[in-house]
Amino acid sequence: MLKLDMTLKNETKTCYRFERGERGKDQMTLYLKKSDVDDAGIDPRKGITVTVEEGAK
């Protein structure tokens, strides 16, 4: 399992943009729909933690 802590970098009309790492090196960017984040009760300004696990198949 891999856990990634990401911070809010900016937002578009429909998405929040989260990033981690340094630009050009190990930077990762994740765009999530505002409606999904808001419906889950997540405050994007506090950042997010993404958990990655191997698929079942």
mmJSON file of the N, C-alpha and C atoms, coordinates in Angstrom:
{"data_MODEL":{"atom_site":{
"group_PDB":["ATOM","ATOM","ATOM","ATOM","ATOM","ATOM","ATOM","ATOM","ATOM","ATOM","ATOM","ATOM","ATOM","ATOM","ATOM","ATOM","ATOM","ATOM","ATOM","ATOM","ATOM","ATOM","ATOM","ATOM","ATOM","ATOM","ATOM","ATOM","ATOM","ATOM","ATOM","ATOM","ATOM","ATOM","ATOM","ATOM","ATOM","ATOM","ATOM","ATOM","ATOM","ATOM","ATOM","ATOM","ATOM","ATOM","ATOM","ATOM","ATOM","ATOM","ATOM","ATOM","ATOM","ATOM","ATOM","ATOM","ATOM","ATOM","ATOM","ATOM","ATOM","ATOM","ATOM","ATOM","ATOM","ATOM","ATOM","ATOM","ATOM","ATOM","ATOM","ATOM","ATOM","ATOM","ATOM","ATOM","ATOM","ATOM","ATOM","ATOM","ATOM","ATOM","ATOM","ATOM","ATOM","ATOM","ATOM","ATOM","ATOM","ATOM","ATOM","ATOM","ATOM","ATOM","ATOM","ATOM","ATOM","ATOM","ATOM","ATOM","ATOM","ATOM","ATOM","ATOM","ATOM","ATOM","ATOM","ATOM","ATOM","ATOM","ATOM","ATOM","ATOM","ATOM","ATOM","ATOM","ATOM","ATOM","ATOM","ATOM","ATOM","ATOM","ATOM","ATOM","ATOM","ATOM","ATOM","ATOM","ATOM","ATOM","ATOM","ATOM","ATOM","ATOM","ATOM","ATOM","ATOM","ATOM","ATOM","ATOM","ATOM","ATOM","ATOM","ATOM","ATOM","ATOM","ATOM","ATOM","ATOM","ATOM","ATOM","ATOM","ATOM","ATOM","ATOM","ATOM","ATOM","ATOM","ATOM","ATOM","ATOM","ATOM","ATOM","ATOM","ATOM","ATOM","ATOM","ATOM","ATOM","ATOM","ATOM"],
"id":[1,2,3,4,5,6,7,8,9,10,11,12,13,14,15,16,17,18,19,20,21,22,23,24,25,26,27,28,29,30,31,32,33,34,35,36,37,38,39,40,41,42,43,44,45,46,47,48,49,50,51,52,53,54,55,56,57,58,59,60,61,62,63,64,65,66,67,68,69,70,71,72,73,74,75,76,77,78,79,80,81,82,83,84,85,86,87,88,89,90,91,92,93,94,95,96,97,98,99,100,101,102,103,104,105,106,107,108,109,110,111,112,113,114,115,116,117,118,119,120,121,122,123,124,125,126,127,128,129,130,131,132,133,134,135,136,137,138,139,140,141,142,143,144,145,146,147,148,149,150,151,152,153,154,155,156,157,158,159,160,161,162,163,164,165,166,167,168,169,170,171],
"type_symbol":["N","C","C","N","C","C","N","C","C","N","C","C","N","C","C","N","C","C","N","C","C","N","C","C","N","C","C","N","C","C","N","C","C","N","C","C","N","C","C","N","C","C","N","C","C","N","C","C","N","C","C","N","C","C","N","C","C","N","C","C","N","C","C","N","C","C","N","C","C","N","C","C","N","C","C","N","C","C","N","C","C","N","C","C","N","C","C","N","C","C","N","C","C","N","C","C","N","C","C","N","C","C","N","C","C","N","C","C","N","C","C","N","C","C","N","C","C","N","C","C","N","C","C","N","C","C","N","C","C","N","C","C","N","C","C","N","C","C","N","C","C","N","C","C","N","C","C","N","C","C","N","C","C","N","C","C","N","C","C","N","C","C","N","C","C","N","C","C","N","C","C"],
"label_atom_id":["N","CA","C","N","CA","C","N","CA","C","N","CA","C","N","CA","C","N","CA","C","N","CA","C","N","CA","C","N","CA","C","N","CA","C","N","CA","C","N","CA","C","N","CA","C","N","CA","C","N","CA","C","N","CA","C","N","CA","C","N","CA","C","N","CA","C","N","CA","C","N","CA","C","N","CA","C","N","CA","C","N","CA","C","N","CA","C","N","CA","C","N","CA","C","N","CA","C","N","CA","C","N","CA","C","N","CA","C","N","CA","C","N","CA","C","N","CA","C","N","CA","C","N","CA","C","N","CA","C","N","CA","C","N","CA","C","N","CA","C","N","CA","C","N","CA","C","N","CA","C","N","CA","C","N","CA","C","N","CA","C","N","CA","C","N","CA","C","N","CA","C","N","CA","C","N","CA","C","N","CA","C","N","CA","C","N","CA","C","N","CA","C","N","CA","C","N","CA","C"],
"label_alt_id":[null,null,null,null,null,null,null,null,null,null,null,null,null,null,null,null,null,null,null,null,null,null,null,null,null,null,null,null,null,null,null,null,null,null,null,null,null,null,null,null,null,null,null,null,null,null,null,null,null,null,null,null,null,null,null,null,null,null,null,null,null,null,null,null,null,null,null,null,null,null,null,null,null,null,null,null,null,null,null,null,null,null,null,null,null,null,null,null,null,null,null,null,null,null,null,null,null,null,null,null,null,null,null,null,null,null,null,null,null,null,null,null,null,null,null,null,null,null,null,null,null,null,null,null,null,null,null,null,null,null,null,null,null,null,null,null,null,null,null,null,null,null,null,null,null,null,null,null,null,null,null,null,null,null,null,null,null,null,null,null,null,null,null,null,null,null,null,null,null,null,null],
"label_comp_id":["MET","MET","MET","LEU","LEU","LEU","LYS","LYS","LYS","LEU","LEU","LEU","ASP","ASP","ASP","MET","MET","MET","THR","THR","THR","LEU","LEU","LEU","LYS","LYS","LYS","ASN","ASN","ASN","GLU","GLU","GLU","THR","THR","THR","LYS","LYS","LYS","THR","THR","THR","CYS","CYS","CYS","TYR","TYR","TYR","ARG","ARG","ARG","PHE","PHE","PHE","GLU","GLU","GLU","ARG","ARG","ARG","GLY","GLY","GLY","GLU","GLU","GLU","ARG","ARG","ARG","GLY","GLY","GLY","LYS","LYS","LYS","ASP","ASP","ASP","GLN","GLN","GLN","MET","MET","MET","THR","THR","THR","LEU","LEU","LEU","TYR","TYR","TYR","LEU","LEU","LEU","LYS","LYS","LYS","LYS","LYS","LYS","SER","SER","SER","ASP","ASP","ASP","VAL","VAL","VAL","ASP","ASP","ASP","ASP","ASP","ASP","ALA","ALA","ALA","GLY","GLY","GLY","ILE","ILE","ILE","ASP","ASP","ASP","PRO","PRO","PRO","ARG","ARG","ARG","LYS","LYS","LYS","GLY","GLY","GLY","ILE","ILE","ILE","THR","THR","THR","VAL","VAL","VAL","THR","THR","THR","VAL","VAL","VAL","GLU","GLU","GLU","GLU","GLU","GLU","GLY","GLY","GLY","ALA","ALA","ALA","LYS","LYS","LYS"],
"label_asym_id":["A","A","A","A","A","A","A","A","A","A","A","A","A","A","A","A","A","A","A","A","A","A","A","A","A","A","A","A","A","A","A","A","A","A","A","A","A","A","A","A","A","A","A","A","A","A","A","A","A","A","A","A","A","A","A","A","A","A","A","A","A","A","A","A","A","A","A","A","A","A","A","A","A","A","A","A","A","A","A","A","A","A","A","A","A","A","A","A","A","A","A","A","A","A","A","A","A","A","A","A","A","A","A","A","A","A","A","A","A","A","A","A","A","A","A","A","A","A","A","A","A","A","A","A","A","A","A","A","A","A","A","A","A","A","A","A","A","A","A","A","A","A","A","A","A","A","A","A","A","A","A","A","A","A","A","A","A","A","A","A","A","A","A","A","A","A","A","A","A","A","A"],
"label_entity_id":["1","1","1","1","1","1","1","1","1","1","1","1","1","1","1","1","1","1","1","1","1","1","1","1","1","1","1","1","1","1","1","1","1","1","1","1","1","1","1","1","1","1","1","1","1","1","1","1","1","1","1","1","1","1","1","1","1","1","1","1","1","1","1","1","1","1","1","1","1","1","1","1","1","1","1","1","1","1","1","1","1","1","1","1","1","1","1","1","1","1","1","1","1","1","1","1","1","1","1","1","1","1","1","1","1","1","1","1","1","1","1","1","1","1","1","1","1","1","1","1","1","1","1","1","1","1","1","1","1","1","1","1","1","1","1","1","1","1","1","1","1","1","1","1","1","1","1","1","1","1","1","1","1","1","1","1","1","1","1","1","1","1","1","1","1","1","1","1","1","1","1"],
"label_seq_id":[1,1,1,2,2,2,3,3,3,4,4,4,5,5,5,6,6,6,7,7,7,8,8,8,9,9,9,10,10,10,11,11,11,12,12,12,13,13,13,14,14,14,15,15,15,16,16,16,17,17,17,18,18,18,19,19,19,20,20,20,21,21,21,22,22,22,23,23,23,24,24,24,25,25,25,26,26,26,27,27,27,28,28,28,29,29,29,30,30,30,31,31,31,32,32,32,33,33,33,34,34,34,35,35,35,36,36,36,37,37,37,38,38,38,39,39,39,40,40,40,41,41,41,42,42,42,43,43,43,44,44,44,45,45,45,46,46,46,47,47,47,48,48,48,49,49,49,50,50,50,51,51,51,52,52,52,53,53,53,54,54,54,55,55,55,56,56,56,57,57,57],
"pdbx_PDB_ins_code":[null,null,null,null,null,null,null,null,null,null,null,null,null,null,null,null,null,null,null,null,null,null,null,null,null,null,null,null,null,null,null,null,null,null,null,null,null,null,null,null,null,null,null,null,null,null,null,null,null,null,null,null,null,null,null,null,null,null,null,null,null,null,null,null,null,null,null,null,null,null,null,null,null,null,null,null,null,null,null,null,null,null,null,null,null,null,null,null,null,null,null,null,null,null,null,null,null,null,null,null,null,null,null,null,null,null,null,null,null,null,null,null,null,null,null,null,null,null,null,null,null,null,null,null,null,null,null,null,null,null,null,null,null,null,null,null,null,null,null,null,null,null,null,null,null,null,null,null,null,null,null,null,null,null,null,null,null,null,null,null,null,null,null,null,null,null,null,null,null,null,null],
"Cartn_x":[0.841,0.0,0.89,0.412,1.145,0.213,0.686,-0.107,0.59,-0.184,0.349,-0.403,0.312,-0.287,-0.173,-1.306,-1.344,-1.981,-1.525,-2.057,-2.801,-3.762,-4.529,-3.652,-3.537,-2.739,-3.62,-4.72,-5.679,-6.969,-7.917,-9.17,-9.625,-10.315,-10.929,-12.418,-13.167,-14.614,-15.241,-14.699,-15.309,-14.419,-13.106,-12.179,-11.289,-10.828,-9.754,-8.484,-7.365,-6.068,-5.185,-4.806,-3.941,-2.577,-1.512,-0.155,0.68,1.749,2.789,4.096,5.187,6.515,6.956,8.16,8.756,8.573,8.325,8.121,9.337,9.061,10.126,10.825,10.65,11.317,10.292,9.682,8.731,7.319,7.021,5.726,4.608,3.505,2.289,1.14,0.232,-0.934,-2.176,-3.201,-4.465,-5.593,-6.456,-7.633,-8.843,-9.627,-10.85,-12.015,-13.147,-14.344,-14.752,-15.063,-15.492,-16.711,-17.646,-18.869,-18.569,-17.619,-17.263,-16.616,-15.693,-14.99,-15.968,-16.79,-17.758,-18.8,-19.291,-20.285,-19.732,-18.407,-17.77,-17.497,-17.769,-17.544,-16.083,-15.271,-13.832,-13.553,-12.77,-12.33,-11.024,-11.032,-9.827,-8.666,-8.953,-7.881,-7.018,-7.538,-6.77,-5.889,-6.018,-5.256,-5.973,-5.396,-5.978,-4.873,-5.272,-4.376,-4.965,-4.168,-4.57,-3.927,-4.738,-4.222,-4.294,-3.17,-3.084,-2.812,-3.675,-3.503,-3.572,-2.965,-3.004,-4.435,-4.844,-6.191,-6.407,-7.659,-8.023,-7.8,-7.786,-7.645,-6.214],
"Cartn_y":[-1.17,0.0,1.237,2.269,3.521,4.655,5.522,6.667,7.946,8.834,10.082,11.252,12.142,13.355,14.438,15.067,16.063,17.346,18.471,19.764,20.412,21.235,21.955,23.04,23.034,24.043,25.12,24.723,25.684,24.972,25.724,25.121,25.751,24.952,25.43,25.58,25.835,25.979,24.678,23.533,22.247,21.308,21.611,20.685,21.357,20.522,20.911,20.258,20.972,20.436,20.263,19.016,18.684,18.278,18.619,18.257,17.808,17.106,16.747,16.663,16.795,16.701,17.99,17.954,19.125,19.069,20.228,20.324,19.779,18.913,18.379,17.16,16.903,15.743,14.656,14.719,13.695,14.261,15.306,15.964,15.06,15.06,14.363,15.344,15.267,16.138,15.276,15.647,14.922,15.93,15.765,16.609,15.814,16.386,15.751,16.699,16.149,16.956,17.605,18.886,19.61,18.954,18.519,17.921,16.655,15.829,14.603,14.927,15.889,16.278,16.911,17.817,18.498,17.529,16.61,15.618,14.695,14.47,13.609,14.357,15.656,16.444,16.764,16.742,16.997,18.476,19.062,20.448,20.426,20.801,20.7,21.549,22.615,23.48,22.757,21.668,20.881,19.836,19.69,18.675,17.338,16.372,15.034,13.986,12.787,11.632,10.626,10.21,9.25,7.91,6.853,5.516,4.715,4.1,3.31,1.871,0.979,-0.442,-1.198,-2.353,-3.217,-3.684,-3.728,-4.167,-5.643,-6.021,-7.404,-8.35,-7.83,-8.698,-8.955],
"Cartn_z":[0.0,0.0,0.0,-0.686,-0.819,-0.394,0.499,0.932,0.48,-0.138,-0.668,-0.045,0.627,1.163,0.098,-0.212,-1.277,-0.762,-1.303,-0.901,-2.067,-1.719,-2.733,-3.347,-4.657,-5.35,-5.959,-6.563,-7.089,-7.45,-7.958,-8.376,-9.675,-10.473,-11.704,-11.428,-12.45,-12.283,-11.771,-12.183,-11.832,-11.023,-10.878,-10.236,-9.196,-8.254,-7.344,-7.862,-7.815,-8.257,-7.036,-6.765,-5.644,-6.18,-5.433,-5.85,-4.669,-5.01,-4.037,-4.78,-4.053,-4.656,-5.32,-5.842,-6.48,-7.99,-8.556,-9.999,-10.755,-11.718,-12.547,-11.977,-10.678,-10.076,-9.797,-8.624,-8.224,-8.081,-8.848,-8.757,-9.26,-8.521,-8.916,-8.817,-9.766,-9.785,-9.908,-9.144,-9.167,-9.24,-10.229,-10.367,-9.908,-8.989,-8.518,-8.726,-9.13,-9.333,-8.02,-8.08,-6.887,-6.251,-7.079,-6.541,-5.739,-6.184,-5.455,-4.119,-4.125,-2.899,-1.912,-2.403,-1.544,-0.996,-1.828,-1.387,-0.304,-0.329,0.67,1.975,1.989,3.199,3.454,2.418,2.548,2.334,3.237,3.09,2.305,1.033,0.203,0.714,1.456,1.975,3.004,3.599,4.573,3.901,2.58,1.854,1.892,1.193,1.135,1.268,1.628,1.607,0.643,-0.333,-1.333,-1.007,-0.953,-0.695,-1.992,-2.367,-3.585,-3.204,-3.71,-3.442,-4.75,-4.769,-5.943,-6.183,-7.449,-7.804,-7.508,-7.422,-7.102,-8.287,-9.504,-10.69,-11.025],
"occupancy":[1.0,1.0,1.0,1.0,1.0,1.0,1.0,1.0,1.0,1.0,1.0,1.0,1.0,1.0,1.0,1.0,1.0,1.0,1.0,1.0,1.0,1.0,1.0,1.0,1.0,1.0,1.0,1.0,1.0,1.0,1.0,1.0,1.0,1.0,1.0,1.0,1.0,1.0,1.0,1.0,1.0,1.0,1.0,1.0,1.0,1.0,1.0,1.0,1.0,1.0,1.0,1.0,1.0,1.0,1.0,1.0,1.0,1.0,1.0,1.0,1.0,1.0,1.0,1.0,1.0,1.0,1.0,1.0,1.0,1.0,1.0,1.0,1.0,1.0,1.0,1.0,1.0,1.0,1.0,1.0,1.0,1.0,1.0,1.0,1.0,1.0,1.0,1.0,1.0,1.0,1.0,1.0,1.0,1.0,1.0,1.0,1.0,1.0,1.0,1.0,1.0,1.0,1.0,1.0,1.0,1.0,1.0,1.0,1.0,1.0,1.0,1.0,1.0,1.0,1.0,1.0,1.0,1.0,1.0,1.0,1.0,1.0,1.0,1.0,1.0,1.0,1.0,1.0,1.0,1.0,1.0,1.0,1.0,1.0,1.0,1.0,1.0,1.0,1.0,1.0,1.0,1.0,1.0,1.0,1.0,1.0,1.0,1.0,1.0,1.0,1.0,1.0,1.0,1.0,1.0,1.0,1.0,1.0,1.0,1.0,1.0,1.0,1.0,1.0,1.0,1.0,1.0,1.0,1.0,1.0,1.0],
"B_iso_or_equiv":[0.0,0.0,0.0,0.0,0.0,0.0,0.0,0.0,0.0,0.0,0.0,0.0,0.0,0.0,0.0,0.0,0.0,0.0,0.0,0.0,0.0,0.0,0.0,0.0,0.0,0.0,0.0,0.0,0.0,0.0,0.0,0.0,0.0,0.0,0.0,0.0,0.0,0.0,0.0,0.0,0.0,0.0,0.0,0.0,0.0,0.0,0.0,0.0,0.0,0.0,0.0,0.0,0.0,0.0,0.0,0.0,0.0,0.0,0.0,0.0,0.0,0.0,0.0,0.0,0.0,0.0,0.0,0.0,0.0,0.0,0.0,0.0,0.0,0.0,0.0,0.0,0.0,0.0,0.0,0.0,0.0,0.0,0.0,0.0,0.0,0.0,0.0,0.0,0.0,0.0,0.0,0.0,0.0,0.0,0.0,0.0,0.0,0.0,0.0,0.0,0.0,0.0,0.0,0.0,0.0,0.0,0.0,0.0,0.0,0.0,0.0,0.0,0.0,0.0,0.0,0.0,0.0,0.0,0.0,0.0,0.0,0.0,0.0,0.0,0.0,0.0,0.0,0.0,0.0,0.0,0.0,0.0,0.0,0.0,0.0,0.0,0.0,0.0,0.0,0.0,0.0,0.0,0.0,0.0,0.0,0.0,0.0,0.0,0.0,0.0,0.0,0.0,0.0,0.0,0.0,0.0,0.0,0.0,0.0,0.0,0.0,0.0,0.0,0.0,0.0,0.0,0.0,0.0,0.0,0.0,0.0],
"pdbx_formal_charge":[null,null,null,null,null,null,null,null,null,null,null,null,null,null,null,null,null,null,null,null,null,null,null,null,null,null,null,null,null,null,null,null,null,null,null,null,null,null,null,null,null,null,null,null,null,null,null,null,null,null,null,null,null,null,null,null,null,null,null,null,null,null,null,null,null,null,null,null,null,null,null,null,null,null,null,null,null,null,null,null,null,null,null,null,null,null,null,null,null,null,null,null,null,null,null,null,null,null,null,null,null,null,null,null,null,null,null,null,null,null,null,null,null,null,null,null,null,null,null,null,null,null,null,null,null,null,null,null,null,null,null,null,null,null,null,null,null,null,null,null,null,null,null,null,null,null,null,null,null,null,null,null,null,null,null,null,null,null,null,null,null,null,null,null,null,null,null,null,null,null,null],
"auth_seq_id":[1,1,1,2,2,2,3,3,3,4,4,4,5,5,5,6,6,6,7,7,7,8,8,8,9,9,9,10,10,10,11,11,11,12,12,12,13,13,13,14,14,14,15,15,15,16,16,16,17,17,17,18,18,18,19,19,19,20,20,20,21,21,21,22,22,22,23,23,23,24,24,24,25,25,25,26,26,26,27,27,27,28,28,28,29,29,29,30,30,30,31,31,31,32,32,32,33,33,33,34,34,34,35,35,35,36,36,36,37,37,37,38,38,38,39,39,39,40,40,40,41,41,41,42,42,42,43,43,43,44,44,44,45,45,45,46,46,46,47,47,47,48,48,48,49,49,49,50,50,50,51,51,51,52,52,52,53,53,53,54,54,54,55,55,55,56,56,56,57,57,57],
"auth_comp_id":["MET","MET","MET","LEU","LEU","LEU","LYS","LYS","LYS","LEU","LEU","LEU","ASP","ASP","ASP","MET","MET","MET","THR","THR","THR","LEU","LEU","LEU","LYS","LYS","LYS","ASN","ASN","ASN","GLU","GLU","GLU","THR","THR","THR","LYS","LYS","LYS","THR","THR","THR","CYS","CYS","CYS","TYR","TYR","TYR","ARG","ARG","ARG","PHE","PHE","PHE","GLU","GLU","GLU","ARG","ARG","ARG","GLY","GLY","GLY","GLU","GLU","GLU","ARG","ARG","ARG","GLY","GLY","GLY","LYS","LYS","LYS","ASP","ASP","ASP","GLN","GLN","GLN","MET","MET","MET","THR","THR","THR","LEU","LEU","LEU","TYR","TYR","TYR","LEU","LEU","LEU","LYS","LYS","LYS","LYS","LYS","LYS","SER","SER","SER","ASP","ASP","ASP","VAL","VAL","VAL","ASP","ASP","ASP","ASP","ASP","ASP","ALA","ALA","ALA","GLY","GLY","GLY","ILE","ILE","ILE","ASP","ASP","ASP","PRO","PRO","PRO","ARG","ARG","ARG","LYS","LYS","LYS","GLY","GLY","GLY","ILE","ILE","ILE","THR","THR","THR","VAL","VAL","VAL","THR","THR","THR","VAL","VAL","VAL","GLU","GLU","GLU","GLU","GLU","GLU","GLY","GLY","GLY","ALA","ALA","ALA","LYS","LYS","LYS"],
"auth_asym_id":["A","A","A","A","A","A","A","A","A","A","A","A","A","A","A","A","A","A","A","A","A","A","A","A","A","A","A","A","A","A","A","A","A","A","A","A","A","A","A","A","A","A","A","A","A","A","A","A","A","A","A","A","A","A","A","A","A","A","A","A","A","A","A","A","A","A","A","A","A","A","A","A","A","A","A","A","A","A","A","A","A","A","A","A","A","A","A","A","A","A","A","A","A","A","A","A","A","A","A","A","A","A","A","A","A","A","A","A","A","A","A","A","A","A","A","A","A","A","A","A","A","A","A","A","A","A","A","A","A","A","A","A","A","A","A","A","A","A","A","A","A","A","A","A","A","A","A","A","A","A","A","A","A","A","A","A","A","A","A","A","A","A","A","A","A","A","A","A","A","A","A"],
"auth_atom_id":["N","CA","C","N","CA","C","N","CA","C","N","CA","C","N","CA","C","N","CA","C","N","CA","C","N","CA","C","N","CA","C","N","CA","C","N","CA","C","N","CA","C","N","CA","C","N","CA","C","N","CA","C","N","CA","C","N","CA","C","N","CA","C","N","CA","C","N","CA","C","N","CA","C","N","CA","C","N","CA","C","N","CA","C","N","CA","C","N","CA","C","N","CA","C","N","CA","C","N","CA","C","N","CA","C","N","CA","C","N","CA","C","N","CA","C","N","CA","C","N","CA","C","N","CA","C","N","CA","C","N","CA","C","N","CA","C","N","CA","C","N","CA","C","N","CA","C","N","CA","C","N","CA","C","N","CA","C","N","CA","C","N","CA","C","N","CA","C","N","CA","C","N","CA","C","N","CA","C","N","CA","C","N","CA","C","N","CA","C","N","CA","C","N","CA","C","N","CA","C"],
"pdbx_PDB_model_num":[1,1,1,1,1,1,1,1,1,1,1,1,1,1,1,1,1,1,1,1,1,1,1,1,1,1,1,1,1,1,1,1,1,1,1,1,1,1,1,1,1,1,1,1,1,1,1,1,1,1,1,1,1,1,1,1,1,1,1,1,1,1,1,1,1,1,1,1,1,1,1,1,1,1,1,1,1,1,1,1,1,1,1,1,1,1,1,1,1,1,1,1,1,1,1,1,1,1,1,1,1,1,1,1,1,1,1,1,1,1,1,1,1,1,1,1,1,1,1,1,1,1,1,1,1,1,1,1,1,1,1,1,1,1,1,1,1,1,1,1,1,1,1,1,1,1,1,1,1,1,1,1,1,1,1,1,1,1,1,1,1,1,1,1,1,1,1,1,1,1,1]
}}}
